[in-house]
């Protein structure tokens, strides 16, 4: 009767009945709990903090905690624990909620079917919010079995009821089963999207469209699926077909659909290479989010006056993360740094986010970025100025060695500013957050053990099958919130990118030993892309030259070391799991600077230019000249960097050909020369090997949050 009154919204009457019951049995905490919940609903679900404290007091009253649940005798307190988990969930305290949910999951058998389903659905949602899709899929497999068992039980007991009651119960049961099936299909799609498994997702998306129709959640999920496959126009069309105007709003559902709509459009246009449109949509999403937060209150009281479901509506930090990635991609590193610094306060355990912060610092301190992007077609990179007249006319050559070295004197490196010192700290954090190689192998071997520790009653092999249908090794992910979790190969690719950036930053800061250490670690990685391997040899050679180990540097500068300059490693997982991967258009647009070698031939030419500089340092000028002209014959004249022109000038001066050196500067191109013996007095300090190529990192796709939140 009290439950019927609460469902009918007659909270005052239900409270009177509960007070009467409480007078008869003052020690029964369940009556007090129901009373607290009735008062919570009476307030419009706005007293979340008060309800949390009340439930905590009740838990202390019964002298128990979640850790003490070790048998079926404690199951009678399960509703108290479940209510606590719900509050933790809405307050974004996901670890606490998962801890309670996993304990309850161990004792599903004695629970009623509806309550068992509620516990499982709560855990599934929590696993997806914390980017653990493999655990979510295993629970969904358990839910499938529960629903089948429930159907069989209800079918057998149908004859014992009267025809009318039986028909009503059957109708209610069928409605509940259909709603549960629809929800399960949506959860499966979300899990497969996080796992970037478009083939498995394709099967489930059809079921979602059949059960949920053209509702906003189903259209958003299908749009996300098409985005994952690279069908961007279709993804935009699906988003535009969703009727977001009819959505009840964040205060009632906890979802700001308008905010999601603009965010997803921004992600799609980012992938299409339309970066200005992308940042425009992200800003629109931020405006919608700010508008929603303004409706929720001024924020002075954290939980008071806000409906519990609306506590999850604020998506500010996810949007700032997306804005930061977009701004970094379009060449606004300082603005990107500000956005990502705010996001890292929440997502501080994401190694990829720390790498993006370091890239912001590198881009902000890159002295020759403007020349680099334009391909250096003029003499500005060679001649700094001309002084004097007539016989006393002198040409002042530009210094190539100090353009990238920027130090922030008198300031702590730990202060978050876009400096190279802070970039080094960010990269150290990123490396520390990555799992070690041995730990990953151990986890892959003991996959079945880790799955059983999560409270599952199924075997490890069933868990593996429920996840993706592949081997256990494919099911291991590293959380990288707010983005999708990283697979094993993606973690290794990320490690290579971090090591390349670390070597570059160490060179810029003058820490040559550390730069050499990072470069050698990069070259020893088992699966490193051709582009990063090329950079690893260059950075190792530059560090060795600075350490006066010329012979070792020459070994790294061997052109035969370059066999590939591709930007990524295609794995069998990526090829089978998704049609085009998570970042289908990363190598397009303005991402790769024009000075970066586009082919193996141009990369080998760059190696030869550097090799010539190394030979100069050993006074082997003839070998240097051969390297220089061999490299020049391999590339277009416009592709020859200014450092190579200066090397040619230096060699001609060493050879005594002053006029030819002046002609090289005037024409801004290498010229053939006659070999002459250089006198010892004419030797000057050789030019340093030219600037390191900045690491080319595939910028991560912004995350989209199209999850269907629990109601």
C-alpha positions as CSV (number, residue, x, y, z in Angstrom):
1,X,0.0,0.0,0.0
2,X,2.8,2.4,0.9
3,X,4.6,1.6,-2.3
4,X,1.5,2.3,-4.3
5,X,1.1,5.7,-2.6
6,X,4.7,6.6,-3.4
7,X,4.3,5.6,-7.0
8,X,1.1,7.7,-7.2
9,X,3.0,10.7,-5.8
10,X,1.1,10.8,-2.6
11,X,4.1,11.3,-0.4
12,X,2.4,12.9,2.6
13,X,0.0,9.9,3.0
14,X,2.9,7.4,2.7
15,X,4.9,9.3,5.3
16,X,2.0,9.2,7.7
17,X,1.8,5.4,7.3
18,X,5.5,5.0,7.7
19,X,5.5,7.1,10.9
20,X,2.8,4.9,12.3
21,X,4.9,1.8,11.5
22,X,8.0,3.4,13.0
23,X,6.2,3.9,16.3
24,X,5.3,0.2,16.4
25,X,8.9,-1.0,15.5
26,X,11.5,1.7,16.2
27,X,14.5,-0.6,15.8
28,X,13.7,-1.6,12.2
29,X,16.0,0.5,10.0
30,X,14.1,-0.5,6.8
31,X,11.2,1.6,7.9
32,X,13.5,4.6,8.5
33,X,15.1,4.0,5.1
34,X,11.7,4.0,3.3
35,X,10.8,7.1,5.2
36,X,14.0,8.8,4.1
37,X,13.4,7.8,0.5
38,X,9.8,9.1,0.6
39,X,11.0,12.4,1.9
40,X,13.6,12.5,-0.9
41,X,10.9,12.0,-3.5
42,X,8.8,14.6,-1.8
43,X,11.6,17.2,-2.2
44,X,11.7,16.5,-6.0
45,X,14.9,14.3,-5.6
46,X,16.8,17.5,-4.6
47,X,18.1,16.4,-1.2
48,X,20.8,14.0,-2.4
49,X,23.3,15.0,0.2
50,X,20.9,14.5,3.1
51,X,19.8,11.1,1.8
52,X,23.4,10.0,1.6
53,X,24.1,11.0,5.2
54,X,20.9,9.3,6.3
55,X,21.9,6.0,4.6
56,X,25.4,6.2,6.0
57,X,23.9,6.6,9.5
58,X,21.7,3.5,8.9
59,X,24.7,1.5,7.8
60,X,26.5,2.4,11.0
61,X,23.3,1.5,12.9
62,X,23.4,-2.1,11.6
63,X,27.1,-2.3,12.2
64,X,28.1,-3.5,8.8
65,X,30.1,-2.4,5.8
66,X,30.3,-3.6,2.2
67,X,33.6,-5.4,3.0
68,X,31.9,-7.5,5.6
69,X,29.5,-9.1,3.2
70,X,30.7,-12.7,3.1
71,X,27.6,-14.8,3.1
72,X,23.9,-15.1,2.3
73,X,23.0,-13.9,5.9
74,X,23.9,-10.4,4.9
75,X,21.7,-10.3,1.8
76,X,18.8,-8.8,3.8
77,X,20.8,-5.5,3.9
78,X,21.2,-5.5,0.1
79,X,18.6,-2.7,-0.5
80,X,20.6,-0.4,1.8
81,X,23.8,-1.1,-0.1
82,X,22.0,-0.7,-3.5
83,X,20.6,2.7,-2.6
84,X,24.1,3.8,-1.5
85,X,25.5,2.6,-4.8
86,X,22.8,4.6,-6.7
87,X,23.8,7.8,-4.8
88,X,27.5,7.2,-5.4
89,X,26.7,6.7,-9.1
90,X,24.9,10.1,-9.4
91,X,27.7,11.8,-7.4
92,X,30.3,10.5,-9.9
93,X,31.9,8.4,-7.2
94,X,32.2,5.5,-9.5
95,X,34.8,3.4,-7.6
96,X,32.7,3.3,-4.5
97,X,29.6,2.4,-6.5
98,X,31.4,-0.4,-8.3
99,X,32.8,-1.8,-5.1
100,X,29.2,-2.0,-3.7
101,X,27.7,-3.3,-6.9
102,X,30.3,-6.1,-7.3
103,X,29.7,-7.3,-3.8
104,X,26.0,-7.5,-4.4
105,X,26.6,-9.2,-7.7
106,X,28.2,-12.2,-5.8
107,X,24.8,-13.0,-4.2
108,X,22.4,-12.5,-7.2
109,X,20.7,-15.9,-6.8
110,X,18.5,-15.2,-3.7
111,X,17.4,-11.7,-5.0
112,X,14.1,-11.1,-6.8
113,X,14.4,-11.0,-10.6
114,X,13.7,-7.3,-10.9
115,X,16.3,-6.4,-8.1
116,X,18.9,-8.7,-9.7
117,X,18.4,-7.0,-13.0
118,X,18.6,-3.6,-11.4
119,X,22.0,-4.5,-9.8
120,X,23.3,-5.8,-13.1
121,X,22.2,-2.8,-15.1
122,X,23.7,-0.5,-12.6
123,X,27.1,-2.3,-12.8
124,X,26.9,-2.3,-16.6
125,X,26.4,1.4,-16.7
126,X,29.2,1.9,-14.2
127,X,31.6,-0.2,-16.2
128,X,30.8,1.8,-19.4
129,X,31.2,5.1,-17.6
130,X,34.6,3.9,-16.3
131,X,35.6,2.6,-19.8
132,X,35.6,-1.2,-18.9
133,X,33.6,-2.5,-21.9
134,X,34.8,-6.1,-21.6
135,X,33.4,-6.4,-18.0
136,X,30.1,-4.7,-19.2
137,X,29.7,-7.2,-22.0
138,X,30.3,-10.1,-19.6
139,X,27.5,-8.8,-17.3
140,X,25.2,-8.4,-20.3
141,X,25.7,-12.0,-21.1
142,X,24.6,-12.9,-17.6
143,X,21.6,-10.6,-18.0
144,X,20.6,-12.5,-21.1
145,X,20.7,-15.8,-19.1
146,X,18.6,-14.2,-16.3
147,X,15.9,-13.0,-18.7
148,X,15.7,-16.5,-20.3
149,X,15.4,-18.2,-16.9
150,X,12.7,-15.6,-15.9
151,X,10.7,-16.4,-19.0
152,X,10.8,-20.1,-18.3
153,X,9.7,-19.6,-14.7
154,X,6.8,-17.3,-15.6
155,X,5.7,-19.6,-18.4
156,X,5.4,-22.6,-16.0
157,X,3.5,-20.6,-13.3
158,X,1.0,-19.1,-15.6
159,X,-1.6,-21.9,-15.2
160,X,-2.0,-21.3,-11.5
161,X,-3.4,-17.8,-11.9
162,X,-6.8,-16.8,-13.0
163,X,-7.2,-15.9,-16.6
164,X,-7.6,-12.1,-16.0
165,X,-4.7,-11.8,-13.6
166,X,-2.6,-14.1,-15.7
167,X,-3.2,-11.9,-18.8
168,X,-2.3,-8.7,-16.9
169,X,0.8,-10.2,-15.4
170,X,1.8,-11.6,-18.8
171,X,1.4,-8.2,-20.5
172,X,3.4,-6.5,-17.7
173,X,6.1,-9.1,-18.0
174,X,6.3,-8.8,-21.8
175,X,6.6,-5.0,-21.5
176,X,9.4,-5.4,-18.9
177,X,11.3,-8.0,-21.0
178,X,11.1,-5.8,-24.2
179,X,12.3,-2.7,-22.3
180,X,15.2,-4.8,-20.8
181,X,16.1,-6.2,-24.2
182,X,16.2,-2.7,-25.8
183,X,18.3,-1.4,-23.0
184,X,20.7,-4.4,-23.3
185,X,21.1,-3.8,-27.0
186,X,22.0,-0.2,-26.4
187,X,24.5,-1.1,-23.8
188,X,26.1,-3.6,-26.1
189,X,26.5,-1.0,-28.9
190,X,28.1,1.4,-26.4
191,X,30.5,-1.3,-25.3
192,X,31.5,-2.3,-28.8
193,X,32.0,1.4,-29.8
194,X,34.4,1.8,-26.8
195,X,36.2,-1.3,-28.0
196,X,36.3,0.1,-31.6
197,X,34.8,-3.2,-32.9
198,X,32.6,-2.1,-35.7
199,X,31.8,-5.6,-37.0
200,X,30.3,-6.7,-33.6
201,X,28.7,-3.3,-33.3
202,X,27.0,-3.6,-36.7
203,X,25.1,-6.7,-35.6
204,X,23.8,-5.0,-32.5
205,X,22.9,-1.7,-34.1
206,X,20.2,-3.4,-36.1
207,X,18.6,-4.8,-33.0
208,X,18.7,-1.3,-31.4
209,X,16.9,0.2,-34.4
210,X,14.3,-2.6,-34.3
211,X,13.6,-2.3,-30.6
212,X,14.0,1.4,-29.9
213,X,13.0,2.8,-33.3
214,X,14.0,6.4,-34.3
215,X,14.4,7.6,-30.7
216,X,17.2,10.0,-29.9
217,X,19.4,7.4,-28.1
218,X,19.2,4.9,-30.9
219,X,19.9,7.6,-33.6
220,X,22.8,8.9,-31.6
221,X,24.3,5.5,-31.2
222,X,23.9,4.7,-34.9
223,X,25.5,8.0,-35.8
224,X,28.4,7.2,-33.5
225,X,28.7,3.8,-35.2
226,X,28.9,5.4,-38.7
227,X,31.4,7.9,-37.3
228,X,33.5,5.0,-36.2
229,X,33.4,3.4,-39.7
230,X,34.3,6.7,-41.3
231,X,30.9,7.4,-42.9
232,X,30.9,11.0,-41.7
233,X,28.1,12.4,-44.0
234,X,25.8,9.5,-42.9
235,X,26.7,10.2,-39.3
236,X,25.7,13.9,-39.7
237,X,22.5,12.9,-41.5
238,X,21.5,10.6,-38.6
239,X,22.2,13.3,-36.0
240,X,20.1,15.8,-37.9
241,X,17.2,13.4,-38.1
242,X,17.0,13.1,-34.3
243,X,14.2,15.2,-32.8
244,X,16.1,16.8,-29.9
245,X,13.5,19.5,-29.5
246,X,11.1,17.0,-27.9
247,X,13.6,15.9,-25.3
248,X,12.4,16.6,-21.7
249,X,15.7,18.3,-20.7
250,X,18.6,17.8,-18.3
251,X,16.6,18.5,-15.2
252,X,14.3,15.5,-15.8
253,X,16.6,13.0,-17.5
254,X,20.2,14.1,-16.5
255,X,21.1,14.4,-20.2
256,X,21.7,17.6,-22.1
257,X,20.9,16.3,-25.6
258,X,21.6,19.6,-27.3
259,X,25.1,19.6,-25.8
260,X,25.7,16.0,-27.0
261,X,24.4,17.0,-30.5
262,X,26.8,19.9,-31.0
263,X,29.7,17.9,-29.5
264,X,29.1,15.0,-31.8
265,X,28.9,17.3,-34.8
266,X,32.3,18.8,-33.7
267,X,33.8,15.3,-33.5
268,X,32.5,14.4,-37.0
269,X,33.8,17.6,-38.6
270,X,37.1,17.2,-36.9
271,X,37.4,13.8,-38.5
272,X,36.4,15.3,-41.9
273,X,39.3,17.8,-41.6
274,X,37.0,20.8,-41.3
275,X,38.7,22.1,-38.2
276,X,37.2,25.5,-38.0
277,X,33.7,24.1,-38.2
278,X,34.7,21.6,-35.5
279,X,35.8,24.2,-33.0
280,X,32.7,26.2,-33.8
281,X,30.5,23.2,-32.8
282,X,32.5,22.5,-29.7
283,X,32.0,26.1,-28.6
284,X,28.3,25.7,-29.2
285,X,28.3,22.6,-27.0
286,X,30.1,24.5,-24.3
287,X,27.5,27.2,-24.4
288,X,24.7,24.7,-24.1
289,X,26.5,23.0,-21.2
290,X,26.9,26.4,-19.4
291,X,23.2,27.1,-20.0
292,X,22.3,23.8,-18.4
293,X,24.6,24.4,-15.5
294,X,23.0,27.8,-15.0
295,X,19.6,26.2,-14.8
296,X,20.9,23.8,-12.1
297,X,22.0,26.7,-9.8
298,X,24.9,28.9,-9.0
299,X,27.1,26.0,-7.7
300,X,27.5,27.4,-4.2
301,X,25.8,24.4,-2.7
302,X,27.2,21.2,-4.3
303,X,24.1,19.0,-4.2
304,X,21.3,20.9,-2.6
305,X,18.4,22.0,-4.8
306,X,19.6,19.9,-7.8
307,X,17.6,16.8,-8.9
308,X,19.8,13.7,-8.4
309,X,19.6,12.7,-12.0
310,X,20.8,16.1,-13.1
311,X,24.1,15.8,-11.2
312,X,25.5,13.9,-14.2
313,X,24.5,16.6,-16.7
314,X,27.7,18.7,-16.6
315,X,30.0,17.7,-19.4
316,X,32.4,20.7,-19.2
317,X,35.6,18.8,-18.8
318,X,34.9,16.4,-21.7
319,X,34.1,19.4,-23.9
320,X,37.3,21.2,-22.8
321,X,39.3,18.1,-23.7
322,X,37.8,18.0,-27.2
323,X,38.3,21.8,-27.7
324,X,42.0,21.4,-26.6
325,X,42.6,18.6,-29.1
326,X,40.9,20.6,-31.9
327,X,42.9,23.8,-31.1
328,X,46.2,21.9,-31.0
329,X,45.4,20.4,-34.4
330,X,44.7,23.8,-36.1
331,X,47.9,25.4,-34.8
332,X,46.7,27.3,-31.6
333,X,48.9,25.5,-29.0
334,X,48.5,28.2,-26.2
335,X,44.7,28.1,-26.4
336,X,44.8,24.3,-26.5
337,X,47.1,24.3,-23.5
338,X,44.6,26.3,-21.4
339,X,41.8,23.9,-22.3
340,X,43.8,20.8,-21.6
341,X,45.2,22.1,-18.3
342,X,41.7,22.4,-17.0
343,X,40.7,19.0,-18.3
344,X,43.8,17.3,-16.8
345,X,42.6,18.3,-13.3
346,X,39.9,15.7,-13.7
347,X,41.5,13.2,-16.1
348,X,44.9,13.2,-14.5
349,X,45.4,9.4,-15.1
350,X,45.1,9.7,-18.9
351,X,48.6,9.2,-20.4
352,X,47.5,10.5,-23.8
353,X,46.3,13.7,-22.3
354,X,49.7,14.4,-20.7
355,X,51.3,13.8,-24.2
356,X,48.9,16.3,-25.7
357,X,49.9,18.9,-23.1
358,X,53.6,18.3,-23.9
359,X,52.8,18.7,-27.6
360,X,51.2,22.1,-26.8
361,X,54.4,23.1,-25.1
362,X,56.5,21.9,-28.0
363,X,54.4,23.7,-30.6
364,X,54.4,26.9,-28.6
365,X,58.2,26.9,-28.3
366,X,59.0,25.8,-31.9
367,X,61.1,28.6,-33.2
368,X,61.1,27.7,-36.9
369,X,57.5,26.5,-37.2
370,X,56.5,29.2,-39.7
371,X,59.4,28.4,-42.0
372,X,58.8,24.7,-41.5
373,X,55.2,24.9,-42.6
374,X,56.0,26.9,-45.7
375,X,58.8,24.6,-46.9
376,X,61.5,27.3,-46.9
377,X,61.5,28.3,-50.5
378,X,63.5,31.6,-49.9
379,X,66.9,32.7,-48.4
380,X,65.4,33.9,-45.1
381,X,66.6,30.7,-43.4
382,X,70.2,31.3,-44.5
383,X,71.0,35.1,-44.6
384,X,70.2,37.1,-41.5
385,X,71.4,40.4,-42.8
386,X,73.9,42.3,-45.0
387,X,76.2,44.9,-43.5
388,X,78.7,47.4,-45.0
389,X,79.1,48.6,-48.5
390,X,81.5,48.0,-51.4
391,X,84.7,46.3,-50.4
392,X,83.6,46.0,-46.8
393,X,80.3,44.4,-47.6
394,X,79.6,41.4,-45.3
395,X,76.9,38.7,-45.3
396,X,75.7,37.7,-41.8
397,X,74.5,34.1,-41.8
398,X,71.6,33.1,-39.7
399,X,72.4,31.0,-36.6
400,X,70.8,27.5,-36.8
401,X,71.8,26.2,-33.4
402,X,69.8,28.3,-31.0
403,X,66.4,28.7,-32.6
404,X,64.8,25.9,-30.6
405,X,66.5,26.5,-27.2
406,X,64.1,28.5,-25.0
407,X,64.7,28.5,-21.3
408,X,62.4,30.1,-18.7
409,X,64.9,31.4,-16.2
410,X,64.0,32.0,-12.5
411,X,60.8,29.9,-12.7
412,X,60.0,26.5,-11.4
413,X,59.4,23.9,-14.1
414,X,56.5,22.5,-12.1
415,X,54.4,25.7,-12.7
416,X,52.0,24.9,-15.5
417,X,53.1,27.2,-18.3
418,X,53.7,26.2,-21.9
419,X,57.5,25.7,-21.6
420,X,59.8,22.9,-22.6
421,X,60.6,22.3,-18.9
422,X,56.9,21.6,-18.2
423,X,56.7,19.5,-21.3
424,X,59.4,17.2,-19.8
425,X,57.3,16.8,-16.7
426,X,54.2,16.0,-18.7
427,X,56.1,13.4,-20.7
428,X,57.4,11.8,-17.5
429,X,53.9,11.6,-16.1
430,X,52.7,10.0,-19.4
431,X,55.4,7.3,-19.3
432,X,54.7,6.5,-15.6
433,X,51.0,6.0,-16.3
434,X,51.7,3.4,-19.0
435,X,52.0,-0.3,-17.9
436,X,55.3,-2.0,-18.2
437,X,55.8,-4.6,-20.9
438,X,56.2,-7.5,-18.4
439,X,53.1,-6.5,-16.5
440,X,51.1,-6.5,-19.7
441,X,52.3,-10.0,-20.6
442,X,51.5,-11.3,-17.1
443,X,48.0,-9.8,-17.3
444,X,47.5,-11.5,-20.7
445,X,48.5,-14.9,-19.2
446,X,46.3,-14.5,-16.2
447,X,43.3,-13.1,-18.0
448,X,40.9,-15.7,-16.6
449,X,42.0,-15.0,-13.0
450,X,41.4,-11.2,-13.3
451,X,38.0,-11.8,-14.7
452,X,36.9,-14.0,-11.8
453,X,38.0,-11.4,-9.3
454,X,35.4,-9.0,-10.6
455,X,32.7,-11.0,-8.9
456,X,31.6,-13.0,-11.9
457,X,30.2,-16.5,-11.6
458,X,31.1,-17.4,-15.1
459,X,34.3,-18.9,-16.3
460,X,37.2,-16.9,-17.9
461,X,36.6,-18.4,-21.3
462,X,32.9,-17.4,-21.3
463,X,34.0,-13.9,-20.3
464,X,36.4,-13.7,-23.2
465,X,33.7,-14.9,-25.6
466,X,31.2,-12.5,-24.3
467,X,33.6,-9.6,-24.7
468,X,34.6,-9.8,-28.3
469,X,34.8,-13.3,-29.5
470,X,38.6,-13.0,-29.8
471,X,41.4,-14.2,-27.6
472,X,42.0,-12.9,-24.1
473,X,44.9,-10.8,-25.2
474,X,42.6,-8.7,-27.3
475,X,40.4,-7.9,-24.4
476,X,43.0,-6.0,-22.3
477,X,42.4,-2.3,-22.3
478,X,44.0,0.7,-20.6
479,X,41.6,3.4,-19.4
480,X,42.1,6.8,-21.1
481,X,39.1,8.7,-20.0
482,X,37.3,10.7,-21.4
483,X,38.3,8.8,-24.6
484,X,37.8,5.2,-25.4
485,X,40.2,2.8,-23.7
486,X,43.4,1.9,-25.4
487,X,44.1,-1.6,-26.7
488,X,47.5,-3.3,-26.2
489,X,48.9,-2.2,-29.5
490,X,47.6,1.3,-29.1
491,X,49.4,1.5,-25.7
492,X,52.7,0.5,-27.4
493,X,52.1,3.1,-30.2
494,X,51.5,5.7,-27.5
495,X,54.7,4.7,-25.7
496,X,56.7,5.2,-28.9
497,X,55.2,8.7,-29.4
498,X,56.0,9.7,-25.8
499,X,59.6,8.5,-26.1
500,X,60.0,10.4,-29.4
501,X,58.7,13.6,-27.8
502,X,60.8,13.0,-24.7
503,X,64.0,12.8,-26.8
504,X,63.1,15.9,-28.7
505,X,62.4,17.9,-25.5
506,X,65.6,16.7,-23.9
507,X,67.6,17.8,-26.9
508,X,65.9,21.2,-26.7
509,X,66.8,21.5,-23.0
510,X,70.4,20.5,-23.6
511,X,70.0,17.2,-21.7
512,X,71.9,15.0,-24.3
513,X,72.3,11.9,-22.1
514,X,68.6,11.8,-21.4
515,X,67.8,12.4,-25.1
516,X,70.1,9.5,-26.1
517,X,68.4,7.3,-23.5
518,X,64.9,8.1,-24.8
519,X,66.0,7.7,-28.4
520,X,67.6,4.3,-27.8
521,X,64.5,3.1,-25.9
522,X,62.4,4.2,-28.8
523,X,64.5,2.2,-31.3
524,X,64.3,-0.9,-29.1
525,X,60.5,-1.0,-29.1
526,X,59.2,-4.1,-30.8
527,X,56.5,-2.3,-33.0
528,X,57.6,1.2,-33.8
529,X,56.3,3.1,-36.9
530,X,58.7,4.0,-39.7
531,X,58.4,7.7,-39.0
532,X,59.2,7.4,-35.3
533,X,62.1,5.0,-36.0
534,X,63.5,7.6,-38.5
535,X,63.2,10.3,-35.8
536,X,64.8,8.0,-33.2
537,X,67.9,7.6,-35.3
538,X,68.1,11.4,-35.9
539,X,67.6,12.3,-32.2
540,X,70.2,9.6,-31.1
541,X,72.7,10.9,-33.7
542,X,72.2,14.6,-32.6
543,X,72.6,13.6,-28.9
544,X,75.8,11.6,-29.7
545,X,77.3,14.5,-31.7
546,X,76.7,16.8,-28.7
547,X,78.4,14.2,-26.5
548,X,81.4,14.1,-28.9
549,X,80.7,10.5,-29.9
550,X,80.9,11.1,-33.7
551,X,81.6,7.5,-34.7
552,X,78.5,6.3,-32.9
553,X,76.4,9.1,-34.4
554,X,77.6,8.1,-37.9
555,X,76.3,4.6,-37.4
556,X,72.8,6.0,-36.6
557,X,72.9,8.3,-39.7
558,X,73.4,5.4,-42.1
559,X,70.7,5.9,-44.9
560,X,70.1,2.2,-44.9
561,X,68.5,2.5,-41.5
562,X,65.5,4.2,-43.2
563,X,63.2,1.6,-44.8
564,X,59.8,3.1,-44.0
565,X,58.4,6.6,-43.1
566,X,54.7,5.7,-42.5
567,X,53.0,7.4,-39.6
568,X,51.4,4.4,-38.0
569,X,51.4,0.6,-37.4
570,X,48.4,-1.3,-38.8
571,X,47.7,-4.3,-36.6
572,X,45.5,-7.3,-37.3
573,X,43.2,-6.2,-34.5
574,X,42.6,-2.8,-36.1
575,X,42.1,-4.4,-39.5
576,X,39.6,-6.9,-38.2
577,X,38.0,-5.1,-35.3
578,X,37.0,-1.9,-37.2
579,X,36.7,-0.9,-40.7
580,X,38.9,2.2,-40.5
581,X,40.1,2.4,-36.9
582,X,39.3,5.1,-34.4
583,X,41.1,7.8,-36.2
584,X,40.4,7.3,-39.9
585,X,41.7,10.6,-41.3
586,X,44.6,11.3,-39.0
587,X,47.2,11.5,-41.8
588,X,45.1,13.9,-43.9
589,X,44.9,17.7,-43.9
590,X,47.7,20.0,-42.6
591,X,48.9,17.6,-39.9
592,X,52.3,16.6,-41.6
593,X,54.6,19.6,-42.1
594,X,55.9,20.1,-45.7
595,X,59.5,19.7,-44.6
596,X,58.9,16.2,-43.2
597,X,60.0,13.5,-45.6
598,X,57.1,12.2,-47.6
599,X,59.0,9.2,-49.0
600,X,61.9,6.9,-48.1
601,X,64.1,8.6,-50.7
602,X,63.6,12.1,-49.1
603,X,64.2,10.6,-45.7
604,X,67.4,9.0,-46.8
605,X,68.5,12.3,-48.3
606,X,67.9,14.0,-45.0
607,X,70.0,11.3,-43.3
608,X,72.8,12.0,-45.8
609,X,72.6,15.8,-45.1
610,X,73.1,15.1,-41.4
611,X,75.8,12.5,-42.2
612,X,77.7,15.2,-44.1
613,X,77.6,17.4,-41.0
614,X,79.0,14.6,-38.9
615,X,81.9,14.0,-41.3
616,X,82.7,17.7,-41.1
617,X,83.1,17.4,-37.4
618,X,85.8,14.8,-38.0
619,X,87.4,17.0,-40.7
620,X,86.5,14.4,-43.4
621,X,85.4,17.1,-45.9
622,X,85.6,14.9,-49.0
623,X,83.2,12.4,-47.5
624,X,80.9,15.2,-46.4
625,X,80.9,16.7,-49.9
626,X,79.9,13.3,-51.4
627,X,77.1,12.9,-48.9
628,X,75.9,16.4,-49.6
629,X,75.7,16.1,-53.4
630,X,74.4,12.6,-53.3
631,X,71.5,13.8,-51.1
632,X,70.9,16.9,-53.3
633,X,70.6,14.6,-56.3
634,X,67.9,12.5,-54.6
635,X,65.4,15.4,-53.9
636,X,63.9,18.4,-55.6
637,X,65.8,21.6,-55.4
638,X,63.1,23.2,-53.3
639,X,63.2,20.4,-50.8
640,X,66.8,21.1,-49.8
641,X,66.8,22.6,-46.3
642,X,68.8,25.8,-45.5
643,X,71.1,23.9,-43.2
644,X,72.2,21.8,-46.2
645,X,72.9,25.0,-48.1
646,X,75.0,26.3,-45.2
647,X,76.9,23.0,-45.1
648,X,77.7,23.5,-48.8
649,X,78.9,27.1,-48.1
650,X,81.1,25.8,-45.3
651,X,82.7,23.1,-47.4
652,X,83.5,25.6,-50.2
653,X,85.1,27.9,-47.7
654,X,87.1,25.0,-46.4
655,X,88.1,24.3,-50.0
656,X,89.1,27.9,-50.5
657,X,86.4,28.6,-53.0
658,X,85.1,31.9,-51.6
659,X,83.4,33.0,-54.8
660,X,81.6,29.7,-55.2
661,X,80.4,29.9,-51.6
662,X,79.0,33.4,-52.3
663,X,77.3,32.1,-55.5
664,X,75.6,29.3,-53.4
665,X,74.3,31.9,-51.0
666,X,73.1,34.2,-53.8
667,X,71.4,31.4,-55.8
668,X,70.2,29.6,-52.7
669,X,71.1,26.2,-54.2
670,X,74.0,23.8,-54.2
671,X,76.4,24.1,-57.1
672,X,78.9,21.7,-58.5
673,X,82.5,22.4,-57.4
674,X,86.0,21.5,-58.3
675,X,87.9,19.7,-55.6
676,X,90.8,21.7,-54.0
677,X,92.9,21.1,-51.0
678,X,92.0,23.2,-48.0
679,X,94.7,24.9,-46.0
680,X,94.8,24.3,-42.3
681,X,94.5,28.0,-41.6
682,X,91.2,28.3,-43.6
683,X,89.4,25.8,-41.4
684,X,86.6,27.2,-39.3
685,X,84.2,25.7,-36.8
686,X,81.9,23.4,-38.8
687,X,78.2,24.1,-38.7
688,X,76.1,21.9,-36.4
689,X,73.9,19.2,-37.7
690,X,70.6,20.9,-38.7
691,X,67.5,21.1,-36.6
692,X,65.7,18.0,-35.4
693,X,62.5,17.3,-37.1
694,X,59.6,17.8,-34.7
695,X,57.9,14.5,-33.8
696,X,54.8,14.0,-36.0
697,X,52.1,12.7,-33.7
698,X,48.7,11.5,-34.8
699,X,46.5,13.8,-32.8
700,X,43.8,11.8,-31.0
701,X,40.2,12.1,-32.1
702,X,38.0,14.0,-29.6
703,X,35.9,11.8,-27.4
704,X,32.1,11.7,-28.0
705,X,29.8,11.0,-25.1
706,X,26.7,9.5,-26.6
707,X,26.0,7.1,-23.8
708,X,22.5,6.4,-22.8
709,X,22.4,7.4,-19.1
710,X,20.6,5.4,-16.5
711,X,17.2,6.8,-15.6
